[in-house]
Amino acid sequence: MTPAWLPAPDSIWNSFRSSSKRHIILTGGRGTGKTTLLRKLFDGTALHGIRTYAVPGKAVYLRENGTAKDILIGEFDETLPGTENRMRPDLEAFVSAGIPLLEKIASSEDEWVSIDEIGYLETACPEYCTALERLFDKRRVAAVVRKQSLPFLQSFCGREDVFLVDLDKPYGNISCVIMASGLGTRFGGNKLMADFHGEPMILRAVRAAEGIFDKRIVVTRHADVEALCRRHGIDCILHNLPHRNDTVRLGIEAAGDTEACVFCPGDQPLLRQETVAALALSARNAPKDIWRVRFEDTHGAPVLFPKWAFAELSALPEGKGGGFIVKKYPERLKTVSAGDPLELMDADTPEDLEFLRNQ
C-alpha cells in the first residue's frame, strides 16, 4: 500500500519539536499541496518572506509577502530545449533586487520567515544562493523547495539543521506490525474483538495506522481477529506460538524489505493517527534512531525500530519484546509526544475499556 494520508500540521510540529532541527522544508512534486500546507502550518498567517510565482509561458516573479511589488527574475524562452525549465534567469535582477530583499527579510525580528519557493532559476545565480544560505544562518526559515535533481536544491534539503517533509512520500518506506496476540487473561477473553463505539477494538489500531505505511500486518493468535482482517482487506498472520518474541519475529519477517518497522499495540483504542504519523515523520528525519511515543515522563507505544535492529528483534530471548532492544540501546532512543495520556492507555480489563469508552 502506498501511503496516502498527508501529514497534518499537528503531526509535523510534533515531529519537528522532537527533532531539535532549526528549519522546515516542504518538497514534493507539482500539485502535492506544498504551499497550502505551508500556510496551514502557521494557521494562515502570512510570514515575512518571499513568494515566487510564474505566469506560464511568460515569466517568473519574486514578491515580498504583504506587498504588490514584483521582481522579474526569469522570462520564458521558447528556444530552450525540453518542455520544462524554459524560463531564462535574469541574473542582474537576482543580484540587484533579490539579494537585498533576502537581506531585508534576514533583519526581521520575527521568529520565522518563509520562502515559497526555491527553484531551479535561483541555482543559476551563486550570489543569490549564498544569500539564501546566510538567511538560513540568521533566521528560522519555513520554505518550499522545488523537487528537482539539482545539487544546490538537494544540498539545501539535506542540511543537518533542516526538518524535511517530502509530500510525495512523507514517511518513507516503512511497515507497521499491529500486535494482536495477547491472551486477554486480565480481560477474561479476547479483548481485541470487544466493542468500542460500534466496532471491534482492534480496528481502532488498524485505522490509526491507515495511509502511513507501505505495509500493515496484524499478528494474532485469534481466529476471529484474522477473519475480521480478511473481511477488511488487511494483511494478517494467524499463529499459535506461545511467546511475545514469536509475535515480534513473525512481524519482522512479514515486514520484508523496509527501512523501519513500527510495532503498534492493538489495545490502545484512543491512539490517534496524527501521533502515529508524527512517529513516522520523526524517523524519516533521524532514520538511525529508535522512536517511541511518550506523554510527559511516561514512555509507551507505538515504538519504531530502524532496519539495523531487525536482526536482534528476530532473535529476542524467549518471552521478551521490543523493550529489550530499547533498554539495550538507550543512547539511540528518541521520543515523540502524544497529545493526550489516554492515547497510551491499554484496555487490559473490562473496567479499563469502559473508562476509555467514556472519554
Secondary structure, DSSP 8 states (H G I E B T S, - for coil): --------HHHHHHHHHHHT-SEEEEEESTTS-HHHHHHHHTTT---SEEEEEEETTTEEEEEETT---EEEEEEE-TTSSSSS--EEE-HHHIIIIIHHHHHHHHT--SSEEEEEEE-TTGGG-HHHHHHHHHHHHHSEEEEEEE----HHHHHHHT-TTEEEEETTSTT-SEEEEEEE----TTTTS-GGGSBSSSSBTHHHHHHHTTTT-SEEEEEES-HHHHHHHHHTT-EEEE----SHHHHHHHHHHHH-S-SEEEEEETT-TT--HHHHHHHHHHHHHSTTSEEEEEETTEEEEEEEEEGGGHHHHTT--TT--THHHHHH-GGGEEEEE-SSGGGG----SHHHHHHHHT-
